Each structure stands twice: as C-alpha cells, then as structure tokens.
Amino acid sequence: MNKSELIEALAQDINVPHREAAAITNTVIDTMTEALARGESIEIRGFGSFVIKHYDSYEGRNPKTGKKIKVKPKKLPFFKVGKDLREQVNQNR
C-alpha cells in the first residue's frame, strides 16, 4: 500500500472527501516526522514503535576503490513491530 492508496482507504472508511482524507494523512505523517526529527519516540499500541538509533562514526571502505573513508556519526529511524501486528501477519501464513 502506498500513500495514495492509504488516503483512498481512509476516505472510503470514514466517508469523507478525498481532499480531507489527504489532509488528515499528511498531518499524521508530518507530525510523526517532526517528532522523530526532535529525537522523540512514537508508540502506537498494537502496531509498533518508531525510535531513533544513534550510530557512532566508523572507518569504512569505498566499494569501487577500496580506499578507507571515515563515516560520520548518524541517527536513523528504526521501526519495531508490535506484538498484535506480528501475530496478525503470522496468522496469514
């Protein structure tokens, strides 16, 4: 499912115009993005949680040249699946 399919499903489920469903979806995504950018975690019970993982700098290699390069420290979002979602996905095997 992509974003436009999610908007369409929301519009049908709660019987609102497509434009309103798009605004709701964009607000939710933007709010979550802003929270993660501030370093906050997001927990949606039964679905999962989003956290920011911190990675230290390390020495890597350029795959083309083999030359050593220093990789800067970084922060990346990480999703941890919730118990209910995991069970539902495994039920459909």
Secondary structure, DSSP 8 states (H G I E B T S, - for coil): --HHHHHHHHHHHTT--HHHHHHHHHHHHHHHHHHHHTT--EEETTTEEEEEEEE--EEEE-TTT--EEEE--EEEEEEEE-HHHHHHHHHT-
